[in-house]
């Protein structure tokens, strides 16, 4: 490298240089870091160049909170001063300043020096490198790429060395251009990763250092795919003639036309009338997007979940992995007959975990947590995480089907099984109702109303343990809903940014106008659950949904479909909104190794609603040998136990909400599962 003369340096520093010397400028680089990743928390580094200050910081908004790099243009001979002003958490802050040749000039932190930390007079090489920040890759196609740069010497010759990614410098192809700031690299291979290095031979004969590598990836020549699918929102009352829209994009390097587009619903191909429908005849240039819709409508009138797949079929398409995109939506069922009861044993019944809110953990299936270890009855329930804890910063919703109360003359009452455990100060839940299909919401009930309803009398919500332990029945009046045809209910769950527990579970939802006589069986158990007993006993838990106190009614149980056992509870009574346990005096023999299903029921002479009279449970006594279990049944085997930190992902299908590509083999089909990730952090607080 030639060294610039003392006279030239003096001319530059005095601002008197002309010609090529007047153009000599270069870039320094400043790197900022924060070890915690939440920005500099008010700390600022000010760099003053010839009296002009510029502030630099990490704010966790314009950056990721961990790091950022800044290119600082300077002219040779400039007076540069670094001044640091502190904020909080100085132990997290570091910064580094590099000169125009990429050599470390100064660094400081953690606990950087406060005030004027460093000053110097800038210098630029006699043949400066082009500013790294000014190197851009303007257009990449299948067989060429256009690049450009900011010239450090307008009359210099710029040398580009390129080859496939990872090539050794000195072995690549070389392209040289003089007095230019852009170039096209030809003769490339499609769908290939490339790198290039850049240097300049200046007009004064000196050569800059080499910068790079800069990376780019050529496209396929022919590559078209669907990038979005649009349809009706998840709602009640979808029709038999819904319209599906979609967007296609040209990912490849060549313009495309005459593109076939097809569709399937739940894996079943739709009969598209091509070429009159599902056939794009326009011209789709590189990176261009066309917004289209099918003329063929689809039938979504049956309540349930629908997975709609739309894909392109371009002749010669080199990459089919981006051809298909999916839309998942639900036709929510409308409930119009009352009383209404669901124990979730035959599915989610149109109850859905809403796709709005944030960090939702609502899941439908069999609970296996430490506290929420089972459903209130049967196997299934809705729980905030079936096998673990809820999320920090969660605001989530469990939403009901559509409820048509237009035929009801009085406001109905809701009963449901509830279990609850959260951080008492900061996490909570409540129930809301809407009479306009979910546009506007009102909190149901208040502290002091209903049964097991809201233990926080100031905020009117459940927090802590909810005021109870284990599964209980909660009930209240759905005020203002009688006569309304578009009612929705939703359980709202909210948590703060720390301390998580298992949250809440919901089971056995019952909605009806208040009735005089309505008993329900809400639980069953047996006395000996270890290895069986010849005198095992059954206990039934009975809840009074009605308005009148009940006594002298019959209850029954049956073991594995055998002979029913019927007994009268005698003088035992249960008040309205309360429950009682009754243990049958007639025992059964569970000492024989087997899996036992216990079915229990109530039998009230004046019963007005029988759908909630029966429930069941099962248990396994000692097993006979030889014994085998291949775990191929698709569910957790009865009688087996599992640690709470073991993840069980075999969940019953539920109505979920997704719109995007999925890792599927073949076009029609259902999307796969996804995985939640959560990071926990702790930090010391500032000393004040």
Buried (B, 14 or more C-beta within 10 A) or exposed (E): EEEBEEEBBEBBBEEEBEEBBEBBBBBBBBBBBBBBBBBBBEBBBBBBBEEEEEEBBBBBEEBEBBBBEBEBBBBBBBEBBBBBBBBBBBEBBBBBBBBBBEEEBBBBBEEBEEEEBBEBEBBBBBBBBBBBBBBEBEBBBBBBBBBBBBBBBEEBBBBBBBBEEEBEEEEBBEBBBEEBBEBEBEEBEBBBEBBBBBBBBBBBEBBBBBBBBBEBEBBBBBBBBBBBBBBBEBEBBBEEEBBBBBBBBBBBBBEBEEBBBBBBBEEEEBEBEEEEBBBBEEEBEBEBEBEBBBEBBBEBEEBBBBBBBBBBBBEEBBBBEBBBBBBBBBBBBBBEEBBBBBBBBEBBBBBBBBBEBEBBBBBBBBBBBBBBBBBBBBBBBBBBBBBBBBBBEBBBBBBBBBBBBEEBEEBBBBBBBBBBBBBBEEBBBBBBBBBEBBEEBEBBBBBEBBBBBBBBEEEBBBBBBBBBEEBBBBBBBBEEBBBBBBBBBBBBBBBBEEBBBBBBBBBBBBBBBBBEBBBBBBBBBBEBBEEBBEEBBBBBBBBBBBEEEBEEBEBBBBBEEEEEBBBEBEEBBBEBBBBBEBEBEEBBBBBEBBEBBBBBBBBBEEBBBBEBBBBBBBBBBBBEEEEEEEEEEEEBEEBEEEEBEEEEEEBBEBBBBBBEBBEBEEBBBBBEEEEEEEEEEEEEEEEE
